[in-house]
Amino acid sequence: MSFQRTHYCGELRADHVDQEAVVCGWVHRRRDHGGVIFIDLRDRTGLVQIVFNPEFVPKEQFTEAERLRNEYVIRVRGTVRRRLAGMENPNLATGAIEIYATALELLNEARTPPFAIDAHTGVDEALRLKYRYLDLRRFEIQETLALRHRVAKLIRDFLDGQGFWEIETPMLTKSTPEGARDFLVPSRVQPGEFYALPQSPQLFKQLLMMGGIDRYFQIVRCFRDEDLRADRQPEFTQLDIEMAFVDRDDIMALIEELVAFVFQETLGEKIELPLRRLSWAEAMARYGSDKPDTRFGLEIQDVSAVVENTGFRVFSQTVRSGGQVKGINVEGAGLKFARREIDELGELAVSYGSKGMLWLIVTDDGSKGGITKFFNPEELSQLVTAMKAKPGDLLIFVADKPQVCADVLGRLRLYLGEKLELIDHDAWDLLWVVDWPLFEYSEAEGRWEAAHHPFTAPLPEDVELLGKDPARVRAQAYDLVLNGTEVGGGSIRIHRREVQERMFAALGMTKEEAESRFGFFLDAFDYGTPPHGGIAWGFDRLIMLLARKDSLRDVIAFPKTASAQDLMTGAPSPAMDGQLRELHVRLTPEAEKRIEPVQVSSSER
C-alpha cells in the first residue's frame, strides 16, 4: 500500500471538511479513549488530529495504530471532518477539524527520544546539541529557520531590484590580518604552505569593484578562530555588500531602505527613516559603548572639570594625571536600593576592570553616605548640579583612564537598565555610529592596529595625520546598531595606492612585508581603482534579534558550542596518520599527548 501526500498537517481548515486528505509526519502525541485512538500528527507546518476508529479503518491497520508511539513516522489517508461542538481546540490552527483515518502506513519506528520534542525549557543545551536532529523538530526552531529563509530571500529580492549581482568569492584563500586568527588549511600539493578560510570576502569584494562589477552582494559563510560567546560562532553567515562610485551617505541610505523593507515584510514594523546618527566619540561619552542601547536613559556624565580641584585626591589626582571622573545618576535608587545592592554594584565595577566604584545619595539637605564626607558643601552642590540630580537619586562614579571609565560605566548602565526594568524589550532601536577612530593602540603588541581593517579610508581632512598622529585620525566607517548590538559595519575603502601604502606603514608594516602579504592587491591599484565602499551584516546576529533569541545557537541549524565543538558529529576530531603525512603535518609532542591520531591499516592507506 502506498499513497502520496496531498496536504501538510498545519494547512487543513474547515474549508477542507468532507475532502479526502493524505498527510505525513511524526507522531507528536497518542491517546487511547475507550477503543478510539487519537494521534496528534506533526510536520513543519503544525499539528492535526487523526482519529483511528475501528468502524472506519481496517482491523489490521487499527492494530497497527495501537502500536504507534511518539516520533514514529507515518502516512495517513482519511476524511476531514468537523470536530464535535465543544471539542474544538482554539489553541490549534487546525483545531476546528480532525481526520478520520481510513488507511495507515507505518514508515519508520522510533526509539524513545532523550527529551520531549515539545519541551521548551528544562532540557540541557548540550543534550539538545548532541541530538540536534531531534531538537530541529521543535516548532520554535523551525519557525526561526523559516524566518531566516524569509529574510535571506527578501534581501536577495531587494538587492536584485537595486541592480546588485550576487557573486561567490573563494573559500580557500591567502591569510591576511583582519583582526582575528585564521583557520588554516594545509596544502597537500604545496608542502609547507597553507590556505586560510576567509574571515570575510574583504579583498575580493574590493577587487570586484576594481573589476568594474559596480554593485556586488553575497550571503556568505565566514570563519574566525576567536573566543566564543552567545553572539559569536567560529563559522557564521554574513551579508556582504560593496558599491563603486559612492560615498558613505549613499551606502547608508541604501542600507536604511533595506532595513526598513526587511522589518516591514517580516514583522510588520515600520522603521522611521533616516536613522539617527551618533559619532563614535559621542556614543562612548554618553553611553560608554560603541554599540549603545538608547532604549533607556542613565546616560554617563563627565564631571572631571568639576572635581579636578576638589580636596578628594582620588578624583583630583586622576584628572590631573590624564584620567577622567565620570558618573551615572541612578534616579530614585537612593530610596530603593539597600546598602547591600550598592555594594553589589561596586563589586560588579571591580569585576569589569575598575579599581572601585564611588557613590553618594542626594538628600534634601545635600547628600549622605559614600564619598560625601570628602567634599565641602559647595563642592557637593556643584557635583549634584553637574549630575542633574534631585533628592532620592543615587550617584555612582568611576575614576580611571578614559577607556576604563567608559567600559565600566557602560556595563553598569546596562546592568541597571535591566535591574530597574527601564528597557522596553518590545522596541526596535536602530542607529548609526559614525566617525570611528581609524586606529586603536594595542598595549599587548605595543603598536597601532586598524580599528576596523587596514583597507578603511580615513576622512579626507585626516589623511595627512596618518604618519604623524594616528590617535587623531578618523575613519570613513559606520556601524549599524540594533538594541545595543552591532548588526553591521562598513566603510569607504582606500582607493589610491599611495594612501594604502601609508596605511600599512602606519600599522608598522615594512614595504617588503606589505608587498609579501598584499602585493597582488596593491598592484591592482595601479590599473584604475574607483572610489568604493560597502558594509557587512552579521546575518545570524540579525536573525537572533528579529526572532528575539538570546544566542546564535538558536538561529543556526547546526551550531558549535562555546568551545567550538560539534557535539553531534564529534568535530573537531583526530586526523588519520595517512592524512597527516599527505599534508606534511606533524603533531607537536603536546598535541600527541593530548590525543592519539586515528590509526588505519596499511591496506586502507
URJODA-V155829 format. One record per pair of residues at least 24 apart in sequence whose ideal C-beta (glycine too) atoms are under 7 Angstrom apart, sorted by the first residue. I is the first residue (numbers start at 0). J is the second residue. Records with the same first field share a line. If there is no record, write none. Layout:
BEGIN
I=J / J
END
This chain:
BEGIN
0=102 / 104
1=104
2=74 / 76 / 102
7=42 / 44
8=40 / 41 / 42 / 44 / 45 / 46 / 47
9=44 / 45 / 46 / 47 / 92 / 93
10=44
11=47 / 79 / 93 / 96
12=95 / 96
13=81 / 95 / 96
15=79 / 96
16=79 / 80 / 81 / 96
17=78 / 79
18=79
19=76 / 78
20=77 / 79 / 98
21=74 / 76
22=47 / 75 / 98
23=74
25=70 / 72 / 136
26=67 / 68 / 69 / 70 / 71 / 73
27=69
28=69
29=67 / 68 / 69
36=64 / 65
38=67
40=75
43=141
45=92 / 93
46=91 / 93
47=93 / 98
48=97
49=75 / 77 / 98 / 100
50=97 / 98 / 99 / 100
51=100
52=99
55=99 / 100 / 101
56=100 / 101 / 103
60=102 / 103
63=103 / 105
64=103
70=109 / 112 / 116
71=105 / 107 / 108 / 109
72=106 / 107
73=103 / 104 / 105 / 106
74=104 / 106
75=100 / 103
76=101 / 102
77=101
125=566
128=560 / 566 / 567
129=566 / 567
131=557 / 567
135=556
143=542 / 546 / 548 / 553 / 554
144=556
146=265 / 542 / 545 / 546
147=542 / 554
149=265
150=261 / 265 / 542 / 545
151=218
153=260 / 261 / 264 / 265
154=218 / 238 / 257 / 261
157=257 / 260
158=216
161=253
162=214
163=214 / 215 / 216
164=212 / 214 / 215
165=216 / 217
166=207 / 212 / 215 / 217
167=217
168=200 / 203 / 204 / 217 / 219
169=203
170=196 / 197
172=197
175=202 / 516
177=201 / 452
178=452
179=223 / 224 / 225
180=224 / 225
181=224
182=222 / 224
185=582 / 583 / 584
187=581 / 582
190=583
191=583
196=222
197=221 / 222
198=222 / 223
199=237 / 239 / 535
200=239
201=452 / 454
202=520
204=239 / 241 / 533
205=241 / 454 / 492 / 531
206=523
207=241
208=241 / 243 / 529 / 531
209=523 / 528
213=243
214=242
215=241
216=240
218=538
227=561 / 563
229=549 / 550 / 551
230=484 / 540 / 543 / 551
231=551
232=539 / 551 / 555 / 558 / 559
233=559 / 563
235=537 / 539
236=538 / 539
237=535 / 536 / 537 / 538
238=535 / 536 / 538
239=535
240=533 / 534
241=531 / 533
242=531 / 532 / 533
243=529 / 531
244=529 / 530
245=532
246=491
247=475 / 477 / 491 / 532
250=489 / 532 / 533 / 534
251=431 / 477
254=479 / 534
258=429
262=427
265=545
266=545
268=427
270=427 / 429
274=429 / 430 / 431
275=430
276=430 / 431 / 433
277=430 / 432
278=433 / 434
279=432 / 434 / 435 / 436
282=432
283=405
286=409 / 412
287=405 / 406 / 408 / 409 / 412
288=409
289=432 / 478
290=478 / 480 / 483 / 484 / 485
291=480 / 483
292=413 / 428 / 482 / 483
293=428 / 430
294=422 / 423 / 426 / 428 / 482
295=416 / 421 / 422
297=327 / 329 / 412 / 415 / 416 / 421
299=325 / 327 / 408 / 412
300=325 / 326 / 328 / 385 / 386
301=325
302=326 / 382 / 385 / 386
305=381 / 382 / 385
306=382
309=374 / 378
310=373
311=370 / 373 / 374
313=398
314=398
317=398 / 399
322=398 / 399 / 400
323=401 / 404
324=396 / 398
325=396 / 397 / 404 / 408
326=386 / 394 / 395 / 396
327=395 / 408 / 411 / 412
328=386 / 387 / 388 / 392 / 394
329=392 / 393 / 395 / 415
330=392
331=391 / 392
332=392 / 393
333=360 / 361 / 391 / 392 / 393
334=391
336=393
344=395 / 411
347=411 / 414
348=397 / 407 / 411
351=406 / 407 / 410
352=403 / 406 / 407
353=397 / 399 / 403 / 407
354=399
356=395 / 397
357=396
358=393 / 394 / 395 / 396
359=394
360=393
361=388 / 389 / 390 / 391 / 392 / 394
362=390
363=390
427=482
428=481 / 482
429=481
430=480
431=477 / 478 / 479
432=478 / 480
433=477
434=473
435=473 / 474 / 476
436=473 / 474
437=472 / 473 / 474
438=469 / 472 / 505
446=507
447=505 / 506
448=506
449=506
450=474
451=476 / 488 / 490
453=502 / 503 / 506
454=492 / 493
455=490 / 492
456=490 / 491 / 492 / 493
462=498
465=501 / 502 / 505
466=501 / 504 / 505
469=505
481=544
482=544
484=540 / 544
486=536 / 537 / 540 / 541 / 544
487=534 / 535 / 536 / 537
488=534 / 535
489=532 / 533 / 534 / 535
490=532
491=532
492=531 / 532
494=528 / 529 / 530 / 531
495=524
496=521 / 524 / 525
499=524
573=597
575=599
577=604
END
